Amino acid sequence: MAGAWMNDAAMDNQYKYNGKELNSDFGLNWMDYGARWYDASVGRWWGRI
């Protein structure tokens, strides 16, 4: 919810769905789930356990 009451620190929050960090390195936009990476655009998990 953007609005006049939002400050810059709140807009730069990288923790999204389920409290996981959105990593936008190289334009991939994967979610960091610890041992694996989740790509929401294709609904796939990446990485080995």
ABEGO torsion letter per residue (X at the ends): XBBAABBAAAAABABBBGGBBBBABGGAGBBBAGABBBBAAAGBBBEBX
